[in-house]
Amino acid sequence: MNSSYAVPAVALVVLATILVGAFGLRISRTTSDFYVASRTVGPRLNAAAISGEYLSAASFLGIAGLVLVQGPDMLWYPVGYTAGYLVLLLFVAAPLRRSGAYTLPDFAEARLSSQAVRRLAGAFVVGTGWLYLRPQLQGAGLTLTVLTDAPDWLGGVIVAVVVVAIVAAGGMRSITFVQAFQYWLKLTALLVPALFLILAWQGDGAPRHAFDEPATFREQRVVRVDGTLNLKLDRPLTVTVSGTIDGRSHDDKELQLAAGTHHIEGGTRLTFAKGAEVPEPDRSANGGLSPSQAESRGERPLYATYGLILATFLGTMGLPHVVVRFYTSPHGVAARRTTVAVLGLIGAFYLLPPVYGALGRLYAPELTLTGDADAAALLLPDRMIGGLGGDLLGALVAGGAFAAFLSTASGLTMAVAGVLTQDVLPSRGVRHFRLGTVLAMAVPLAASALVGGLPVADSVGLAFAVSASSFCPLLVLGIWWRRLTPPGAAAGMLVGGGSALLAVAATMAGFPGSGALHALLAWPALWSVPLGFLTMILVSLATPGRVPAGTAAILARFHLPEELRAEVKA
Amino acid sequence: MSGFIAGLCVAILPLLAAGFWLGRRTARPENLGGLGTPVEHATFETLHTASLAAPPLRAGLTEETARKSARRLRSLLGTDALCLTDQKDVLVWDGVGGHHRTEIMELLAGPLESGRGEAFPLTCDTPDCPVRWAVVAPLTVDDRVHGALVACAPRESAVLVRAAGEVARWVSVQLELADLDQSRTRLIEAEIKALRAQISPHFIFNSLAVIASFVRTDPERARELLLEFADFTRYSFRRHGDFTTLADELHAIDHYLALVRARFGDRLSVTLQIAPEVLPVALPFLCLQPLVENAVKHGLEGKADKCRIQITAQDAGAEALVVIEDDGAGMDPVLLRRILAGEVSPSGGIGLSNVDDRLRQVYGDDYGLVIETALGAGMKITARLPKYQPGVHSAGRLTRE
């Protein structure tokens, strides 16, 4: 792909982010504009900001990649990512805003008046934040590799450095404007190329076999296999090989591969004829570090789908960078309106990635072989349109992708750094916030260098699972159940969230489990969320003496509209 | 394999952090190494146990604080059982022999009345019950008996009577301190209540005079100003809640400035820069308006030309940063320090020191006002307001939009 347009596009996005962040507020007003200067953020602007912060690499690149590789089953991802806000709207948004809490640890303290629970919630914010940051950096690395053939780690490092610099320098002062700007940028960056791609698809005679199994090559295509790969063939395949296959070296020789598993060495080039079926890579026999969730999903599709649905539905409310944005709403009703607007904005956005996934199956099916399926959205414009137009549209998508990494990563870094500064590092001060920022980014950066291979959307799914198992019980029971006690909340978070965290760690580390056990670990939400709820309820019931004093007043504040509260007090 | 380790790290780091914190919380300086003689060791040990028992008691004598401190107190006395009571009930029983609870309360009637320590034999049906004697030492605060400390032992012992008496006196001192803390809090609350709604009488007088001057020449303007005045006084005289939102406080400042501008006209120019993210922040009622009033006063003091005031509210992570800056006469920092320390009463108005006191009271000493000034160099006042503070909730919303 031609990088002479993409690199300036990425640079432009970074620059625009810094400028809007630093100068969005620099418009001074005189007192005659007082009402303009002190107008609170409206639901629509705040909703755009929340959406901008929420739509991450997983949404921008990951969903298209998963749809490309695994077909329409993966549409549950965008559905889940969106529906999480429905749950948030129904159960959490307004009471959370009325609690006056800025972060999740604040909420724990406000509801349970316990420093211990506050610190535990802080630990889980850090854990979830790090899990969520890692795929952002991975996506950035992938994007830059696809654009410029830079090494894998470079994109991640660039995003990390830019985000740490912006956040530590206090450049996110007008964060609402930055994030709202990022949302519209991301939407444009996917919408405009998508329109052109659909036109190109129409011009191509609108082929409709996108989801036929298996996918086929529409033209002769050379595929270079970078890593060692096992191919599982159901029926014989004719292919021209230049490299090593099944231990024998070939040089541009046409081979008839029999049905069964074939071992392909890295660096081999395969040329597929037009109309050939795309073979399926068999990652289980790979023995490598990339544990494919796809495999366990293939074995237990129903369990995996329910696990995913539960994690995304219930996990959204526990994402630290999303929760802090609700504080910007002036009152509970505005928080609800904001959530409704978020549903609309995010719903509109999620119509687009599946389009890329479907077109990718038609025009770039070989991405399933090379393991770069997440790059589908970046490659399609060049593949389908080509020329200057393709380059420009590709550059637009690349810019949007970087906006996705930057906005989510900066929001998460601020949330994690805030918790580290307030609850973990010894004393307070600006210097400590900077230290916290560096620490917040260093850990996921190191992790992304060491752990690789998990598809971006899958790793984000794991962060959702941890959030759903720890914060969802805390928020839902905290808001709706008056008998919750500090020991109950702590135990529930530790058991639910802790077990989900361990399962996630095992999955990411490539725990060599198989079958049912592997599926259980790869999709923990289905058992860890009920476990968290159950522990929280049982331990709370066992410690009835520890119900915090003033619980009734606190819950009344959570649930009564603000005007009413003022009248009651008056 | 490196992937496995890294994954493990990612998962275990938060747990490690929690463990580290727990460890630090529960760490005891037991290994003093070769420091000191055995006697000194024993002294350190005793002092350390006593210091651990103190913090819960500083919150007063309740079931929870008694539960937290009883174990430490028992190890201090080295008895089989220890119990803390208030005047009516056993708050906590630490150690063996919990079935004596009711008996103890009956025996306590005398000592609680007289306020003197005593030792009683206990009657018990259980043959191998290890507690046969109870030593009662009353807990007194300001000569009033609040409860009692009861140490139980297998036999009568003069040493235990003496030790229990000393420990009870030490506990009483902690309770007295708790009492002192409470009265200090009450005093400050009363102070806040007394101070919060004070708007400067000069301001009321001046405003009414200005409005009067417009009544004939520009009745429409006079009416507008009267409405501004009404809005401002309604805000400052409202009675419910000690806290408001930054948005409401800024609106009050706007009403205030409208009245001031009517008086000084073009001499006063105010610019605002407000991040919308921080408008919902809850803060003590009327704690920015005095700062603006102060800036107006200093800005116009002793000069005939224009005065510029800049009000900035920024979003800074978990805090809001409010800066009020004027280019007026400034102030001698030494004098300012004395005013803030309460040594000199400022010339008119309660202004800065009051706001500073209230901010420190609500948010802690880290959150006092930061004032940068020098003679002739204007004044810049910075207030940091945490977005969340336990107990700080704005009392409803008043701005209608």
Interface residues (C-beta under 8 A of the other chain):
Chain A: L25 R26 I27 S28 R29 T30 T31 D33 F34 A37 S38 R39 T40 V41 G100 A101 Y102 T103 D106 E109 A110 S113 R119 L120 A123 F124 V126 G127 W130 L131 R134 G170 M172 R173 S174 I175 T176 L289 Y327 T328 S329 P330 H331 M414 A417 G418 T421 Q422 V424 R428 F433 V443 A446 A447 L450 V451 G452 G453 G498 L501 L502 V504 A505 A506 T507 M508 A509 G510 F511 R557 E562 E563 L564 R565 A566 E567 K569 A570
Chain B: S2 G3 F4 I5 A6 G7 L8 C9 V10 A11 I12 L13 P14 L15 A17 A18 W21 R239 H240 G241 T245 A247 L250 H251 D254 L257 A258 R261 S269 V270 T271 L272 Q273 I274 A275 P276 E277 L279 P280 A282 Q310 Q314 D315 A316 G317 A318 D366 K387 Y388 P390 V392 H393 S394 A395 G396 R397 L398 E401
